[in-house]
Amino acid sequence: PEWAHGKWSNCFTTIFSLFPLISMQRKAILAAKPTVKEAISKVCTDLHPQSMVISDLGCSFGANTLLFVSDAITTIGENPNNTIGERPKEIQFFLNDLPGNDFNNIFQSLEQFEQSTTKNCTSRGLQPPPHYVVGLPGSFYTRLFPCNNVHLFHSSMSLMWLSQDPENLDGIMNEANIHIGLTTPPLVTKLYQNQFKKDFSRFLKMRCKEIVPGGRMVLTMLGRNSTDVFSAGGTTMAFELLSQGLQTLVAEDCVEKEKLDSFNLPLYCPSVDELKELVWQNELLDITDIRLFEINGNPNGGSDQSAEDAAAAPVIIHGAAAAEAAGKTISTSLRAVKEPLIASHFGESILDKLFAVFARYFTNCIESEVEKSPVPVITLSLQPKH
């Protein structure tokens, strides 16, 4: 694409920071781990609950789904308030996602998870507290629990997803773009911002009713490190390339132009200031901590790396073969996440060609040696005011 040779010639590498997504999500969870640990410890120390209710919102399924659960069990096992009298503290985990999520995949992995958790705790001289895991299908933009029921809400890499396309966003208003792109009009950008404000405010309102007094929330999401809406790191660049791929299919009469013009991804990456403003407007919550991390998504980083090491380690891509392999890997990862949305709008017949074009465009952008740019991730810790 022409734009890759101009102002974006030094920015295309941010796309690589987004993939593989599983690696980046794991690093986001690890980066937020100290904040989560502090929140859990505060609940145990301040509230002394005999039965502690914890919910992971937007849990998805796969390798990272139970990572938070494992960390929570270990943290509670380490806490001196793990027992009330002679009775151990009990934990009820609610794993939430939309009804279409593969909860069976999670349940089938629980036996192996229990064995691994017990072994990990025993090796550290800890006794894992009794814990129970259940699935909770439903949108986190609706009520999910009775009032004053949950001690800790956790969400990682989910809250940037909107409940729907921005309201009043129609047809050619965002022509040839699938998100906030280079040619997106300010009005469309404002519609995205308004939809995120509406959804996030609704989310906070629902959780304020469900959380116990003195409970905590730890929310991690893709974000921005500046006020410029077109500055969400690898997320922005991936969408730009995908838009270019769809435009190519339009030019080749594989996709109707009207179909492209009417397709917009329901995702928004907020800034730290935007999140602070929305919490302030809610009036029921205090921010105990807010941090912006820069995650590099290094696919070569080991799972045992610290969050700081994982975020800092650069990736160097050497030669045409490596660049082509990177393009294919990134295309496959992006397809795994976006395929349902794209197939439901354009049909499945375009998928192979679209992601082949995407891979080619990415490969063409890569120079002989490239150091990755990071992806901004924001972790927000909250507690009720009363």
N, C-alpha and C positions, 0 to 999 in steps of 0.2 A: 504493500500500500504506500501511496505517495507520502502520507504523513509520517511514516517511519523514517524517512530520510531527512526530515527537517528538524523541528524543535524536539521531536521525540527520539532522535537517534541515540541519545544517551539515557533514555528512560524505559525502553522496552524491556530491560532486564528485570524490572519490578514484577513483570508477569511471572517470572520463574519463582519469585518469592511466594507465590500463592500455592505452589504445588510441590510434591504431592500433598493433597489437602489433609490426609490423615496425619502426616508428619507435622504439618503446621498446626493442626488442631491440638495435637499432643503437646507441642511446645507452648501453645497458649495456656493449656491447662497447667503445665509445669510452671510457667511464669506467674500464674495467679495463685499457685499453691500456698505461698506464705500468707496471702490475704485470706484465703479460705481457712487455713489452719488457725489464724488469729480469730476469725469470726466464730468458728466452732468452739474454741477455747473460751471465748467470752460468754457464749451461751451456756456452756457447762458450768462455768464459775459463777455467773450472775444468777442463773435461773435454777440450777440443780434439777433438771427434769429427770424423773425416773424413766419415763418413756419419751424419747426424743424423735420428733418427726422431721425428716429432711426430704426435700423435693428437688430433683434435677429436671429443669424445664428445657425442652428441646433436646432430649437425650440422644436421639437418633439410635443407631445400632452399629456394632462393629468393634474394632480393637480399642477404641477410646471410651466407649459407653460406660464401662464399669471402673475406669481409672479414678474418677472422682469418688465413687463409692468406696474403693479401696483406701484412698487417702483419708477419707472421713473416718472409716473404721480404725485406721492406725492412729489418727490424731486423738480420737476419743479413748482408745486403749491406753495412750500415753498420759492422758489427763488424770491428775490426782483425784478429780471428782467423778471417776468412772464408776464408782459404787455409791449407793445411797444406803447407809447402814451396812448390812451384809448382802444386799441385793445388787447385782450388777445393773448398770444402766442398759436399757434396751433401745434399739434404734429401728424405726420404720422408715424405709426408703420408698419414695414414690418416684418412679421414672416416667416422665411425661413426654409425649410427642403427639403428633397428629394421628388419627386412627389408621392411616395407611402405613405407619411405621412398622417395621418388621420386629414386633415384640417377641415373637417366637424365637428369633435368632438370639435375643438377649436371654430368654429363659433357658434355652438349650446350653448356654455357656455358663450358667450359674454354678453347676456342680464343680467344674474345673476352677472357676473363680473362688469358690469356697475353699478348695484345697490349697490354692495358691495363697489366699489371704491368711489362712491358718498357719501355713508354713512360714510366711513372712513375719507374722506377729511372734510366733514361737521362737524364731531365730533371734529376735530382739528382746526376748524375755517378757513379752506382753501376752495378755490373754484377750483375744478379740471379744468385744461385747456381743451379746446376742443381737442378731439383726435379721431383718426380714425385708425382702425386695418384691415389690409389686409394680405392675404396669398401670399407667393412668393415661388413657387416650383422651385427647381433646386439645383445643387451641388455648395457648397461654394468654390469649387476648380475651378470654372469658373466665368466669369463676370456675375454680377447680376443687376448692376445699370449703368446709364449713368455716365460720368465723373463728378467729383466735385458735388456730389449729396447728400451724406449721412453725417450727423453731428456726429452720434455716432454708431459704430458697437459694438455689444455685442455677446458673445458666451460663453455658459457654458456647460462643460462636453461633448464636441463634437469633438474638434480638435485633440484628440488623435486617432480618427478613420482615417485610411488611405483611399486614393481614390481607392485603389486596393491592392491585395496581393503584397508583395515586388517583384519588377522586378527581373527576372532571378532566382527566387526561385522555384525549380522543385523537384517533387517526393521525393526520399529518402534523399535529402539534410538535411531535418529536421525530420528524421525518428522517428515516434511514438510521436512526439510533435505537438501541435496545435498552439504554440506561441513560445516565447523565454523561453525554459525550462532548466531543470538541465543538459540535455544531448545535448542541442543545440550547434552545432559547431560555432566557432567565425565567420566564413564566413556568416552564416545565420543571426547572430546578426547584422553584418555589412550591410547586405541587408535590414534589417528592419530599421536601422538607416538611410541609404541612401534614402529609400522611404519616411520616415518622413521628412527628409531635403528637398527633392524635393517637396513634397506636401505643407509643411508649407511655403516654399519660394514662391511657386506659389500663395498660399493664400494671403500672404502679398503683393505680386505684384499686384494682382487683387484689393485688398482693397485700395491700395495707389492711384489707378486710380479713384476710386469711392468716396473717402472721400473728404470733402471740406477742404481747407486750414484752419488749426486751429481746425479741428475735432479731435475726440478721438476714441480709440479702447480699450475695456476691454475684455480680453480673459481668461477664466478659464478652466482648463483641469486636468485630472489625470496626475500625474507626478512621479518623483523619488526624493528622498532626498539624493542620493549619486551617484557617478559615475558608480557604479555597475549596469549594465543593468538588472540583475536579482534581483531587489530590489524595485519593485513597489507595495509593501504592499499587500493588499488583492487581487488586480488584478492578481499578479503573482501566488499566491497560488490557487486561484480559477481555473486558467487555468491548473495548475499542476494536480489538482484533476480531472478536466474534461478530460485531456489527459489520466489519469489512468483509468477513466471510459470507454473511447473508446478502450483502450488497452484490457480491460476485455472483451468487446464485440467482439473484434477481436479473442481473445483466445477461445471464445464460438461460433465462426463461425457465429456471427450475423452481423459482419461488415468485409468487405474485407480489408486486410492490405494495399493494394494499395490506397484504399479510404482514410484511415487514414493518410498515408504518404503524400498525395497530398492536405491535408486540413490544411490551416494556417489562423488564425484570423488576419484580417487587422487592427491591433491596435498597437500603440507604445506610451509608457509613457516617455516623455523627462525629462531631468534634467534641472535645472535652467541655468546652464552653456551652455547647448545646445541651449536653447531658446535665450539667450543673444548673442551667436555667430551668429545665423541665422538672428537676427534683425540687428546686426552690418554689416553682409554681404549684407543685403538689401539696406543699405545706405540712405534710404528715410525716416526712422522713428527713433525717439528717445524713449527710455524707460523712462517713467515718474515714474513708480513704478513696482516692481516685488516682489511677496511674495509667500512663501511656507507655506501652512496651513496643519495641520494634522487633518483630519476629521475622527471621530470614527464611524459614521453611526449608532449610538445607536438607535435601533428601539423603545426604551422606552422613548426617550427624547421627551418632548413636543414641539409643533411647535412654542411656544412662548419663548423657550430658546434662550439666546444669542448665537452667533456663538462660543464664547469662552467656554461657559458652555456646549454646545452641543458637542464640540470637546473633552472636557476633561472628560466627565462623563464615567466611566467604565461600562462594563456589566459583571455580574457574572452569570455563568450558573451552576445550582445545579442539580446533579443527572442525571440518565440515561434517564428519561422521558423528562426532559428539553433539554438534548442534542439531543435526537431524534427529538423533535419538532423543534429545531433550524436547524437541518439538512434538514428537510422537507421544512421549510420556505425558507432557502437559496436556495435549489434546485428549488423551484417554482419561486423564483425571478430571478435566473440565466436563467431558461428556458424561462421566459417571454422576456428576452433581446436577448438571443442567438438562440432561436428556428428557426427563419427564415433562418439564415445562415446555421445551422446544417441540417435542413430539406431539403434545396435546394441541399446540397452536398451528404448527406447520405440517404435521404428519410425520410418520416414521421414515418415509421414503427418502428424505433429504439428509438424514443423520450421517450416514457414511461419508457422503460427499462434503458436507459442511465441515466436519471435523478433520477431514483430510486437507481441506483448504486452510483451515485454522492452523494446522500443524505446519503447512508449507509457509504461511505468512510469518509464523513465529520463527521458523528456521531461517528464513531469508533475513530476519532482523539481527540474528546473532553474529557478532564479530568473532575473531579468533580467540580473544581472551576477554572474559566479562566477569566483573565482580557484581554480585547481586545487590540490589537495593532492598531494604526491609519493608515489611507490611505493618502498618500501625494497628495495634490492638489495645483496646481500653478495658481496664478492670475497674469496676465501680462497687464499693462496699457501702451498704446502707443499713440504717436501723430506724425503727419507729421513734417518733419524738416522745410518745407517752406510752 
